[in-house]
């Protein structure tokens, strides 16, 4: 998919390659968790094992987990600036 400048952040960083997006819910590709009130941010937290508002995935590959941990950290750094 070509970047058009209108693409949301969740599409740019590929979070939906790891879960099914069926707004306003997601289904994790690894553990099949279905969250009825979650979007890209909640799926990232689920995959990264971060956040208190979502169960953490125990089946996610380590490289995917680490990638989304870095993404969350980058987002937090941007909001602090």
LINQUIVEN-V637984 format. One record per pair of residues at least 6 apart in sequence whose ideal C-beta (glycine too) atoms are under 8 Angstrom apart, sorted by the first residue. I is the first residue (numbers start at 0). GAP is how many residues later the second one is. If there is no record, write none. Layout:
BEGIN
i=[I I]
gap=[GAP GAP]
END
This chain:
BEGIN
i=[0 0 2 7 8 9 9 9 9 9 9 12 14 14 14 14 14 15 15 16 17 17 17 17 17 17 17 18 18 18 18 18 18 18 19 19 19 20 20 22 23 23 23 23 24 24 24 24 24 25 25 25 25 25 25 25 25 26 26 26 27 27 27 27 27 27 29 29 29 29 29 30 30 30 30 32 32 32 34 34 34 34 37 37 41 41 41 43 43 43 44 44 44 44 44 44 45 45 45 45 46 46 46 46 46 47 47 47 47 47 47 48 48 48 48 48 49 49 49 49 56]
gap=[6 10 9 32 31 6 29 30 31 33 34 58 25 28 29 32 53 24 27 12 10 11 12 25 29 42 46 7 8 9 10 24 27 28 6 7 9 18 19 16 12 13 14 15 9 10 11 12 13 8 9 12 13 14 16 17 20 6 7 8 6 15 18 19 29 32 17 27 29 30 31 26 27 28 29 13 22 24 7 8 11 19 8 16 9 11 12 24 27 28 6 8 9 11 23 27 8 9 10 11 10 13 17 18 21 8 17 20 21 23 24 7 8 11 16 20 6 18 19 22 8]
END
